[in-house]
Structure formats: C-alpha cells, structure tokens
Amino acid sequence: MDALTVLPSSFGYVIFTFLYSWIMLGYLAVKVGGARKKYDVKYPTMYSDKHQVFNCIQRAHQNTLEVYPQWLVFQTIAALVYPLSASVLGVIWVTSRFSYAWGYYTGDPAKRMNGAYGYIGYFGVIILSISVALQLLGAKASL
C-alpha cells in the first residue's frame, strides 16, 4: 500500500498547508537573524537587556516554535479524515502567526493580539482531532 492510495486525494491541500507553515517559520527566523545584526545581539544570547524590540521579534518566533509541534500533530490527525477543513483551519492559523509577529514587531507586546484569530484554526483542528478519535473508538457522532 502506498500513500497515494491510502490518503484522501484532497490531502494534497494539507501538504501545501504544511509548506506554507514552513515558509512562515523561515520568515520568522530570518527576521530574528536580521534583528540580531541590527541590535547587535550575539549568539547564544536569547534576549537583550537593552533592546525591547529585539526581544519582541525573538518572542514572536520563539512562541510560534513553542506551539508548532502541537499544531502539527492536531493538523495531521484532523487532515486524515477532514483534509479540506483542516487545510482551511491550518491556513488561518499560519496566516495568524504572521499577524501575531507583525504586531509584536512594533515593540508593543499587546499588538501581538492582532493574530488572535489564529485560535479559530488552532482550536478548530483540535476539535476535528477529537472527532477523529471518537470515530476511531466507535462513537457515532462526527463533525
């Protein structure tokens, strides 16, 4: 059995969502690298005692990395049964991480909440994952 016969054909959208997330992570990493040069924050120093904006740029990336593994797990589980819905929710979450970062980059941490709409995507794939689990356990209810 190969993946092309096991996975739903619309799983291709999920793969593109994963690629979109990879682009987002790369973008956030490049922004941290640029901020390290601009604010002269040498490795392995994680945060600056002098430059709040650097810390905000670093936190936008770090916070995304902190939640990314969980998102990947739930995104994948949800996508096995609901590939289109999971892809839409995934795109919402990934896009929200750009909004989150751009708000944070202003140096005002409160503006990171510009990306709060990402909870729709994040909790959406968690709910779909719960539905998949219930279906596997024989529950009749599905979303």
Disulfide bonds with the S-S distance in Angstrom:
none
